Amino acid sequence: MTDSSEAQTLAAPAEVRKKGGISLVWIVPIVALLVGGWLVFKAMSEKGPVVTMTFSTAEGLEAGKTKIKFKDVVVGQVEDIRVGDDLTHVVVTAELVKDYARFLNDKTRFWVARAQIRGGTASGLSTLLSGAYIGIDPALGGQPTTSFAGLEVPPVITSGLPGRHFWLKAKHLGSLNVGVPVYYRQIQVGQVVSYGFAPDGQTVDVQVFVGAPHDAKVTKNTRFWNASGLDVSLSAEGLKIDTESLISIISGGLAFDVPDGLEPGEVAGENSVFNLYPNRESIQEKSYSVRRKWMVYFDQSVRGLSPGAPVEIYGIKIGEVTDIDLVYDEKMKDLRVPVVLSIEPERIANVLKAVSDRQGGQSEPLLRWFVEERNLRAQLKTGNLLTGQMLVDLGFYPEEPKAQLAHENGMPVIPSMGGSIEQIQESIARITRSLEKVPFEKIGKSLDQLLRESSVTVREAGTFVRRLDGETAPMLQSSLGALQGTLEELQRTLGKDSPLNYNLKKTLEELTLTLRSLRELSTAIENQPQSLLFGKGEKKDE
């Protein structure tokens, strides 16, 4: 203890001194913090927009792998895939590159690109090896948004391509689909971009894109028609088959041109609207603005007559059937069929100059004159023997009784008459009734008896022939031999050197001399008749 106490007494007290500045130990964490902050700032500043897309299925999509591409350039990647709350769709979350934030609006479209054949061409074949990807069609000018409903059918990309879009209105879509070609004089110049119902739901709107410079061929008077399949027509020139291409036969197609005899007009602008005609022949038909409603009552079957059937006069179409009904006529106590006709009077040249349109079209002096003076009548006729389709034929029948032009529901009522087929049926029925009066059974019995009697007669005739051959033929042959001998004896008696022939010749010579003497005597008596009394006188010179 003495040593330790001495040591403590001798030890000097420790002095604590504070060092100024930052320790080197904190430099590394501070630098790491600054670098991390800069990296976070850089990542946040370069982070692209995040969008959500809904699809019916996530087939071929994988989170962290599936890319988003535009023209085969990667512009984003799928980050997350989950099932929607209603279990009817999937929600795909993806991040795009920063530059694409300005394209995120309600006009931008997303879809899943897979291998497919469309419009006669194959697309997306690379996905067979690399897998599906999400395609994007960016657009400008819409309302900004980050939520999108993905397309189930890949669209046709026309963004940035020179050309124009046009809208076509059709009653039916037919075999048209996205990507089918559009032809101009059998050269493909565009394709169908999209289709859907019109806002009123009554027609189908088809959007087409025609690339430059062919878009200048689309003018105000251009007509579009459905060129799908084959157009077959039979005319006086024979059977005609027309098609745009083999692809249009298989997958469909559209075509456009200006009708013959019509000026092209001005070039159509972007998103101009045209009507879609069913075929090429229909574009040649003129469009008419004036229509008249006529009515015809038929008291016969109208099987084969349907709305849209043509109304013709002299074989030329002037309208079509718009409505067919069946009513009970209380006055006539019978069923009748009223048929409403839509007539386009402009199809008859100069007719509008003679037809007035006062009082809602009820005052039509020309039509009244046709009906009351020229006996205009409506008649059902067969328009197609193969299909049995009927048409309404208007004609003039002077032998028909006079009729008055009536009006019903604001429409003139055209008198009708029985159709040609009905007349044939009545003739056949009349012939059938006449044939029913013929006593075929009685005639059959008489014919049977006549046949039996004829058989007896034939057998008797056979017996007679056999008797003639056995008895009469030998006697006849003997008589012919005797006759032949008599003729030979007569020939010898009347031969050239026979006595009978010599005496006959002498007798004829003497008879000739006697006739000459008688002729001289008759001449002398005619010249000197007094010689019969006084005799022949002497000559003067004697």
C-alpha positions as CSV (number, residue, x, y, z in Angstrom):
1,M,0.0,0.0,0.0
2,T,2.9,2.4,0.7
3,D,4.1,1.9,-3.0
4,S,0.8,2.6,-4.5
5,S,0.2,5.7,-2.4
6,E,3.6,7.0,-3.4
7,A,2.9,6.4,-7.0
8,Q,-0.4,8.3,-6.8
9,T,1.4,11.1,-5.0
10,L,4.1,11.3,-7.6
11,A,1.8,10.9,-10.7
12,A,1.0,14.1,-12.5
13,P,-2.7,15.0,-13.1
14,A,-4.1,14.4,-16.7
15,E,-4.9,17.4,-18.9
16,V,-7.9,17.2,-21.3
17,R,-7.7,19.4,-24.4
18,K,-10.5,19.8,-27.0
19,K,-9.7,19.5,-30.8
20,G,-11.4,22.0,-33.1
21,G,-13.1,21.3,-36.7
22,I,-15.0,18.2,-38.2
23,S,-13.6,14.8,-37.8
24,L,-12.5,12.9,-40.9
25,V,-14.7,10.1,-39.9
26,W,-17.9,12.0,-40.9
27,I,-16.7,12.9,-44.4
28,V,-17.6,9.5,-46.0
29,P,-21.2,9.4,-44.7
30,I,-21.8,13.0,-45.7
31,V,-20.5,12.3,-49.2
32,A,-22.6,9.2,-49.5
33,L,-25.6,11.1,-48.3
34,L,-25.1,13.8,-51.0
35,V,-24.6,11.3,-53.7
36,G,-27.7,9.4,-52.7
37,G,-29.7,12.6,-52.6
38,W,-28.5,13.5,-56.0
39,L,-29.3,10.1,-57.3
40,V,-32.8,10.3,-55.8
41,F,-33.3,13.8,-57.3
42,K,-32.1,12.6,-60.6
43,A,-34.3,9.5,-60.5
44,M,-37.3,11.6,-59.5
45,S,-36.7,14.2,-62.1
46,E,-36.2,11.6,-64.9
47,K,-39.1,9.4,-63.8
48,G,-41.7,9.0,-66.5
49,P,-45.4,9.1,-66.0
50,V,-47.2,6.1,-64.6
51,V,-50.4,5.0,-66.4
52,T,-53.0,2.3,-65.8
53,M,-54.7,0.3,-68.5
54,T,-57.6,-2.1,-68.4
55,F,-57.8,-5.3,-70.5
56,S,-60.2,-8.2,-70.6
57,T,-57.3,-10.6,-70.0
58,A,-53.6,-10.5,-69.2
59,E,-52.6,-13.2,-71.6
60,G,-49.0,-12.8,-72.7
61,L,-48.3,-10.0,-70.2
62,E,-45.6,-10.2,-67.4
63,A,-44.9,-7.6,-64.7
64,G,-41.3,-6.3,-65.0
65,K,-40.8,-7.8,-68.5
66,T,-43.5,-6.8,-70.9
67,K,-42.4,-3.7,-72.9
68,I,-44.5,-0.8,-74.3
69,K,-43.5,0.0,-77.9
70,F,-44.2,2.6,-80.5
71,K,-42.9,1.7,-84.0
72,D,-40.8,-1.1,-82.4
73,V,-39.1,1.5,-80.0
74,V,-39.4,0.7,-76.3
75,V,-41.1,3.7,-74.6
76,G,-42.1,2.0,-71.3
77,Q,-42.5,-1.2,-69.3
78,V,-45.2,-3.0,-67.3
79,E,-44.7,-2.6,-63.6
80,D,-47.7,-4.4,-62.1
81,I,-50.7,-6.5,-63.1
82,R,-53.7,-7.1,-60.9
83,V,-57.3,-8.2,-61.3
84,G,-59.9,-5.5,-61.2
85,D,-62.3,-5.1,-58.3
86,D,-65.3,-6.3,-60.3
87,L,-63.3,-9.4,-61.5
88,T,-64.3,-8.6,-65.2
89,H,-60.9,-7.2,-66.3
90,V,-57.3,-6.8,-65.4
91,V,-55.5,-3.6,-64.5
92,V,-52.0,-3.1,-65.9
93,T,-49.8,-0.4,-64.4
94,A,-46.9,0.7,-66.5
95,E,-44.3,3.5,-66.5
96,L,-43.4,5.4,-69.7
97,V,-40.4,7.5,-70.6
98,K,-40.6,11.1,-69.5
99,D,-40.9,12.6,-73.0
100,Y,-44.3,10.8,-73.5
101,A,-46.1,12.7,-70.7
102,R,-47.4,15.2,-73.3
103,F,-49.1,12.4,-75.3
104,L,-51.2,11.1,-72.4
105,N,-54.7,12.2,-73.3
106,D,-58.0,10.7,-74.1
107,K,-57.1,10.2,-77.8
108,T,-54.1,8.0,-77.1
109,R,-54.7,4.3,-77.5
110,F,-53.1,1.2,-76.0
111,W,-53.5,-2.5,-77.1
112,V,-51.8,-5.8,-76.7
113,A,-49.9,-6.8,-79.9
114,R,-49.9,-10.4,-80.8
115,A,-49.3,-12.4,-84.0
116,Q,-52.2,-12.1,-86.4
117,I,-53.2,-12.1,-90.0
118,R,-55.4,-9.1,-91.0
119,G,-56.3,-7.5,-94.3
120,G,-54.3,-10.1,-96.2
121,T,-51.1,-9.2,-94.3
122,A,-49.4,-10.8,-91.3
123,S,-48.3,-8.7,-88.4
124,G,-46.7,-9.2,-84.9
125,L,-44.8,-12.4,-86.0
126,S,-41.9,-11.4,-83.8
127,T,-44.1,-11.9,-80.7
128,L,-44.0,-15.7,-81.4
129,L,-40.5,-15.7,-80.0
130,S,-40.2,-12.6,-77.8
131,G,-43.7,-12.6,-76.4
132,A,-46.5,-10.1,-76.6
133,Y,-46.0,-6.4,-76.0
134,I,-48.3,-3.4,-75.5
135,G,-48.5,-1.0,-78.4
136,I,-49.2,2.7,-78.1
137,D,-50.7,5.2,-80.6
138,P,-49.8,8.6,-79.2
139,A,-52.0,11.6,-80.0
140,L,-52.1,15.3,-79.3
141,G,-54.9,17.7,-78.5
142,G,-57.0,15.6,-76.2
143,Q,-57.9,15.9,-72.5
144,P,-54.9,14.9,-70.2
145,T,-55.4,11.5,-68.4
146,T,-53.4,8.6,-67.1
147,S,-56.2,5.9,-67.1
148,F,-57.0,4.1,-70.4
149,A,-59.2,1.4,-71.6
150,G,-57.1,-0.9,-73.7
151,L,-58.3,-1.9,-77.2
152,E,-59.2,-5.5,-77.8
153,V,-58.5,-5.2,-81.5
154,P,-55.2,-3.6,-82.6
155,P,-55.9,-0.4,-84.6
156,V,-54.2,0.7,-87.8
157,I,-51.5,3.2,-87.0
158,T,-51.8,6.3,-89.2
159,S,-50.2,8.9,-86.9
160,G,-47.6,10.9,-88.7
161,L,-48.4,9.4,-92.1
162,P,-49.2,11.7,-95.0
163,G,-52.8,11.4,-96.1
164,R,-56.4,12.0,-94.8
165,H,-59.1,10.2,-93.0
166,F,-62.7,9.9,-94.2
167,W,-65.9,8.6,-92.7
168,L,-68.3,6.3,-94.5
169,K,-71.9,5.7,-93.4
170,A,-73.4,2.2,-94.1
171,K,-76.5,0.3,-93.2
172,H,-74.5,-2.9,-92.5
173,L,-70.8,-3.6,-91.8
174,G,-70.8,-6.7,-93.9
175,S,-67.4,-8.4,-94.2
176,L,-65.4,-5.3,-93.4
177,N,-62.9,-5.2,-90.6
178,V,-60.0,-3.1,-89.4
179,G,-57.1,-3.3,-91.8
180,V,-59.1,-4.3,-95.0
181,P,-57.7,-2.5,-98.0
182,V,-59.2,0.5,-99.9
183,Y,-58.7,0.5,-103.6
184,Y,-58.7,3.1,-106.3
185,R,-59.0,1.5,-109.8
186,Q,-57.8,-1.8,-108.4
187,I,-54.7,-0.2,-106.7
188,Q,-54.5,-0.3,-102.9
189,V,-54.3,3.3,-101.6
190,G,-55.5,3.0,-98.1
191,Q,-57.2,0.8,-95.4
192,V,-60.0,0.7,-92.9
193,V,-58.9,2.3,-89.6
194,S,-61.9,1.8,-87.3
195,Y,-65.6,1.2,-87.3
196,G,-68.5,1.5,-84.9
197,F,-72.2,2.5,-84.5
198,A,-73.2,6.1,-85.3
199,P,-74.4,8.2,-82.4
200,D,-78.1,7.6,-83.3
201,G,-77.5,3.8,-83.6
202,Q,-79.1,3.6,-87.0
203,T,-76.1,3.3,-89.2
204,V,-72.5,2.0,-89.0
205,D,-69.6,4.5,-89.2
206,V,-66.5,3.3,-91.0
207,Q,-63.3,5.3,-90.8
208,V,-60.8,4.9,-93.6
209,F,-57.4,6.3,-94.3
210,V,-56.1,7.2,-97.8
211,G,-52.4,7.9,-98.0
212,A,-50.9,10.7,-100.0
213,P,-50.8,11.5,-102.9
214,H,-53.8,9.3,-103.6
215,D,-56.0,11.2,-101.0
216,A,-56.3,14.0,-103.6
217,K,-58.4,11.5,-105.7
218,V,-61.1,11.7,-103.1
219,T,-63.4,14.6,-104.1
220,K,-66.9,15.9,-103.3
221,N,-68.4,13.7,-106.0
222,T,-66.5,10.5,-105.1
223,R,-68.5,7.4,-104.3
224,F,-67.3,4.6,-102.0
225,W,-68.6,1.1,-102.4
226,N,-68.2,-2.3,-100.8
227,A,-65.8,-4.3,-103.0
228,S,-65.9,-7.5,-100.9
229,G,-66.3,-10.8,-102.7
230,L,-67.4,-11.1,-106.3
231,D,-69.9,-8.9,-108.3
232,V,-71.7,-11.2,-110.6
233,S,-74.2,-9.7,-113.2
234,L,-76.1,-11.2,-116.1
235,S,-76.9,-8.9,-119.0
236,A,-77.4,-9.0,-122.7
237,E,-73.7,-9.2,-123.1
238,G,-73.5,-12.3,-121.1
239,L,-72.2,-13.2,-117.6
240,K,-69.9,-10.7,-116.0
241,I,-67.7,-11.2,-112.9
242,D,-65.9,-8.3,-111.3
243,T,-63.6,-8.1,-108.3
244,E,-60.9,-5.8,-107.0
245,S,-58.4,-8.4,-106.0
246,L,-58.0,-11.9,-104.5
247,I,-57.6,-10.3,-101.0
248,S,-60.9,-8.5,-101.3
249,I,-62.6,-11.9,-102.1
250,I,-61.2,-13.5,-99.0
251,S,-61.1,-10.7,-96.4
252,G,-63.2,-7.9,-98.0
253,G,-62.3,-4.4,-99.2
254,L,-63.5,-1.0,-100.2
255,A,-63.1,1.0,-103.4
256,F,-63.9,4.5,-104.6
257,D,-64.2,6.4,-107.9
258,V,-66.2,9.1,-109.5
259,P,-69.3,7.9,-111.4
260,D,-69.2,8.1,-115.2
261,G,-70.3,11.4,-116.6
262,L,-69.9,13.3,-113.4
263,E,-67.3,15.9,-112.7
264,P,-64.9,15.2,-109.8
265,G,-65.5,18.4,-108.0
266,E,-63.3,19.9,-105.2
267,V,-60.9,17.8,-103.1
268,A,-62.6,16.5,-100.0
269,G,-61.3,17.7,-96.7
270,E,-60.1,15.7,-93.6
271,N,-62.9,13.6,-92.0
272,S,-65.4,14.3,-94.8
273,V,-68.5,12.0,-94.7
274,F,-69.6,9.8,-97.6
275,N,-72.3,7.2,-98.1
276,L,-71.1,3.6,-98.6
277,Y,-72.8,1.9,-101.6
278,P,-73.4,-1.8,-101.7
279,N,-71.6,-2.4,-105.1
280,R,-70.1,-0.6,-108.1
281,E,-73.3,-0.6,-110.1
282,S,-75.2,1.3,-107.4
283,I,-72.8,4.3,-107.6
284,Q,-74.0,5.0,-111.1
285,E,-77.6,5.5,-109.9
286,K,-78.6,9.1,-109.6
287,S,-79.7,10.5,-106.3
288,Y,-83.1,12.2,-106.1
289,S,-84.4,14.6,-103.6
290,V,-88.1,14.6,-104.4
291,R,-90.2,11.6,-103.2
292,R,-93.9,10.9,-103.4
293,K,-95.9,8.4,-101.3
294,W,-98.4,6.3,-103.3
295,M,-100.6,3.5,-102.0
296,V,-101.9,0.4,-103.8
297,Y,-104.4,-2.2,-102.5
298,F,-103.9,-5.8,-103.6
299,D,-106.7,-8.4,-103.2
300,Q,-104.3,-11.3,-103.8
301,S,-101.3,-13.0,-102.3
302,V,-98.2,-10.8,-102.1
303,R,-95.8,-13.7,-101.3
304,G,-92.4,-12.7,-102.7
305,L,-93.0,-9.0,-102.3
306,S,-90.9,-7.3,-99.7
307,P,-89.9,-3.7,-98.7
308,G,-87.2,-2.5,-101.1
309,A,-88.8,-4.3,-104.1
310,P,-88.7,-2.1,-107.2
311,V,-91.6,-0.2,-108.7
312,E,-91.3,-0.1,-112.5
313,I,-93.1,1.4,-115.5
314,Y,-92.2,0.3,-119.0
315,G,-89.5,-1.8,-117.3
316,I,-87.7,1.3,-115.8
317,K,-87.4,1.7,-112.0
318,I,-89.1,4.8,-110.6
319,G,-89.4,3.9,-106.9
320,E,-89.5,1.1,-104.4
321,V,-91.9,-0.6,-101.9
322,T,-91.5,0.9,-98.4
323,D,-94.3,-0.8,-96.4
324,I,-96.6,-3.8,-96.6
325,D,-99.5,-4.4,-94.3
326,L,-102.7,-6.5,-93.8
327,V,-105.9,-4.8,-92.9
328,Y,-109.6,-5.7,-92.6
329,D,-111.8,-3.5,-94.8
330,E,-115.1,-2.9,-93.0
331,K,-116.9,-1.6,-96.1
332,M,-115.9,-4.5,-98.3
333,K,-116.0,-7.1,-95.4
334,D,-112.8,-8.5,-96.6
335,L,-109.0,-8.6,-96.0
336,R,-106.9,-6.3,-98.1
337,V,-103.2,-5.7,-98.4
338,P,-102.2,-2.0,-98.6
339,V,-98.7,-1.5,-100.1
340,V,-97.0,1.9,-99.8
341,L,-94.8,2.9,-102.7
342,S,-92.0,5.5,-102.5
343,I,-91.9,7.2,-106.0
344,E,-89.1,9.4,-107.2
345,P,-90.8,11.5,-110.0
346,E,-87.4,13.0,-111.0
347,R,-86.6,9.6,-112.7
348,I,-89.2,10.6,-115.3
349,A,-87.8,13.5,-117.3
350,N,-89.9,16.8,-117.3
351,V,-92.6,15.2,-115.1
352,L,-92.1,17.8,-112.3
353,K,-93.0,20.6,-114.7
354,A,-96.5,19.0,-115.1
355,V,-97.1,17.8,-111.5
356,S,-98.1,20.4,-109.0
357,D,-97.4,19.9,-105.3
358,R,-100.2,21.9,-103.7
359,Q,-102.0,20.7,-100.6
360,G,-99.3,18.2,-99.6
361,G,-99.1,16.5,-102.9
362,Q,-102.8,15.6,-103.1
363,S,-103.4,17.7,-106.2
364,E,-101.6,15.9,-109.0
365,P,-103.4,16.5,-112.3
366,L,-101.0,14.4,-114.3
367,L,-101.4,11.4,-112.1
368,R,-105.2,11.9,-112.1
369,W,-105.2,12.0,-115.9
370,F,-103.0,8.8,-116.0
371,V,-105.4,7.0,-113.7
372,E,-108.8,8.3,-114.9
373,E,-108.1,8.7,-118.6
374,R,-105.4,6.3,-119.5
375,N,-106.3,3.6,-116.9
376,L,-103.0,3.5,-115.0
377,R,-103.0,0.2,-113.0
378,A,-100.6,-1.5,-110.6
379,Q,-99.9,-5.2,-111.0
380,L,-97.7,-7.7,-109.3
381,K,-95.2,-9.4,-111.5
382,T,-92.3,-11.8,-111.0
383,G,-89.0,-10.0,-110.9
384,N,-86.8,-13.1,-110.5
385,L,-87.8,-16.6,-111.5
386,L,-85.0,-18.2,-109.4
387,T,-85.8,-16.5,-106.1
388,G,-89.5,-15.8,-106.7
389,Q,-89.1,-12.2,-105.8
390,M,-92.0,-9.9,-106.9
391,L,-92.1,-6.3,-108.1
392,V,-94.9,-3.7,-108.6
393,D,-95.4,-2.9,-112.3
394,L,-97.3,0.2,-113.4
395,G,-98.9,0.1,-116.8
396,F,-101.8,1.4,-118.9
397,Y,-104.7,-0.9,-119.7
398,P,-107.3,0.7,-121.9
399,E,-109.6,-2.3,-121.8
400,E,-110.0,-2.0,-118.0
401,P,-113.1,-0.2,-116.6
402,K,-112.7,3.5,-115.6
403,A,-111.7,4.3,-112.1
404,Q,-111.3,7.5,-110.0
405,L,-108.1,8.6,-108.3
406,A,-108.8,8.3,-104.5
407,H,-106.7,9.5,-101.6
408,E,-106.1,7.9,-98.2
409,N,-103.9,9.1,-95.3
410,G,-102.7,11.9,-97.6
411,M,-101.5,9.5,-100.3
412,P,-103.1,8.9,-103.7
413,V,-104.4,5.3,-104.1
414,I,-103.5,3.7,-107.4
415,P,-106.0,1.1,-108.7
416,S,-104.7,-2.5,-109.0
417,M,-105.5,-5.5,-111.2
418,G,-104.8,-9.2,-111.0
419,G,-101.2,-10.3,-111.7
420,S,-100.1,-12.4,-114.6
421,I,-99.4,-15.3,-112.3
422,E,-102.8,-15.1,-110.8
423,Q,-104.4,-15.1,-114.2
424,I,-102.4,-18.2,-115.2
425,Q,-103.5,-19.9,-112.0
426,E,-107.1,-19.1,-112.8
427,S,-106.7,-20.4,-116.3
428,I,-105.2,-23.6,-114.9
429,A,-108.0,-23.9,-112.4
430,R,-110.6,-23.4,-115.2
431,I,-109.0,-26.1,-117.3
432,T,-108.9,-28.4,-114.4
433,R,-112.6,-27.9,-113.7
434,S,-113.3,-28.6,-117.4
435,L,-111.2,-31.8,-117.3
436,E,-113.1,-32.9,-114.2
437,K,-116.3,-33.0,-116.3
438,V,-114.8,-35.4,-118.9
439,P,-116.1,-39.0,-118.3
440,F,-112.7,-40.6,-118.4
441,E,-114.0,-43.8,-116.8
442,K,-116.7,-44.3,-119.5
443,I,-114.2,-43.4,-122.2
444,G,-111.8,-46.0,-120.8
445,K,-114.5,-48.7,-120.9
446,S,-115.3,-47.9,-124.5
447,L,-111.7,-48.0,-125.5
448,D,-111.3,-51.3,-123.8
449,Q,-114.2,-52.8,-125.8
450,L,-112.9,-51.2,-129.0
451,L,-109.5,-52.9,-128.4
452,R,-111.2,-56.3,-127.9
453,E,-113.2,-55.9,-131.1
454,S,-110.0,-54.8,-132.9
455,S,-108.3,-57.9,-131.7
456,V,-111.0,-60.1,-133.2
457,T,-110.8,-58.2,-136.5
458,V,-107.1,-58.7,-136.7
459,R,-107.4,-62.4,-136.1
460,E,-110.0,-62.7,-138.9
461,A,-107.8,-60.7,-141.2
462,G,-105.0,-63.1,-140.5
463,T,-107.2,-66.1,-141.4
464,F,-108.2,-64.3,-144.7
465,V,-104.6,-63.6,-145.6
466,R,-103.6,-67.2,-145.0
467,R,-106.5,-68.4,-147.2
468,L,-105.6,-66.0,-149.9
469,D,-102.0,-67.2,-149.8
470,G,-103.0,-70.9,-150.0
471,E,-105.9,-70.9,-152.5
472,T,-106.1,-67.7,-154.5
473,A,-102.5,-67.1,-155.2
474,P,-101.9,-70.4,-157.2
475,M,-105.1,-69.7,-159.4
476,L,-104.0,-66.2,-160.0
477,Q,-100.5,-67.3,-161.0
478,S,-102.1,-69.8,-163.6
479,S,-104.3,-67.0,-165.0
480,L,-101.4,-64.7,-165.4
481,G,-99.5,-67.4,-167.4
482,A,-102.5,-67.8,-169.8
483,L,-102.8,-64.0,-170.3
484,Q,-99.1,-63.9,-171.1
485,G,-99.6,-66.5,-173.9
486,T,-102.5,-64.6,-175.4
487,L,-100.5,-61.4,-175.5
488,E,-97.7,-63.1,-177.4
489,E,-100.1,-64.5,-180.0
490,L,-101.7,-61.1,-180.5
491,Q,-98.2,-59.6,-181.1
492,R,-97.5,-62.2,-183.8
493,T,-100.9,-61.4,-185.5
494,L,-100.3,-57.6,-185.4
495,G,-96.6,-57.7,-186.3
496,K,-95.0,-55.5,-189.0
497,D,-94.9,-58.1,-191.7
498,S,-98.2,-59.8,-190.9
499,P,-101.0,-60.0,-193.7
500,L,-103.4,-58.0,-191.5
501,N,-101.0,-55.2,-191.3
502,Y,-100.5,-55.1,-195.1
503,N,-104.2,-55.1,-195.9
504,L,-104.8,-52.4,-193.4
505,K,-102.2,-50.2,-195.0
506,K,-103.7,-50.6,-198.5
507,T,-107.2,-49.8,-197.2
508,L,-105.8,-46.6,-195.6
509,E,-104.3,-45.5,-198.9
510,E,-107.5,-46.0,-200.8
511,L,-109.4,-44.1,-198.2
512,T,-107.0,-41.2,-198.5
513,L,-107.7,-40.9,-202.3
514,T,-111.4,-41.1,-201.8
515,L,-111.3,-38.2,-199.2
516,R,-109.2,-36.1,-201.6
517,S,-111.8,-36.6,-204.4
518,L,-114.6,-35.6,-202.0
519,R,-112.7,-32.5,-201.0
520,E,-112.4,-31.4,-204.7
521,L,-116.1,-32.1,-205.3
522,S,-117.1,-30.0,-202.3
523,T,-114.9,-27.2,-203.5
524,A,-116.4,-27.2,-207.0
525,I,-120.0,-27.2,-205.7
526,E,-119.1,-24.3,-203.4
527,N,-117.8,-22.3,-206.3
528,Q,-120.5,-23.3,-208.9
529,P,-123.6,-24.6,-207.1
530,Q,-125.6,-24.4,-210.4
531,S,-123.6,-27.2,-211.8
532,L,-125.8,-29.7,-209.8
533,L,-128.7,-28.7,-212.2
534,F,-127.1,-27.5,-215.4
535,G,-123.9,-29.4,-215.3
536,K,-120.4,-28.1,-215.7
537,G,-120.3,-25.1,-218.0
538,E,-117.8,-24.6,-220.9
539,K,-114.8,-22.4,-220.5
540,K,-114.8,-19.0,-222.1
541,D,-111.9,-19.6,-224.3
542,E,-113.6,-22.6,-225.8
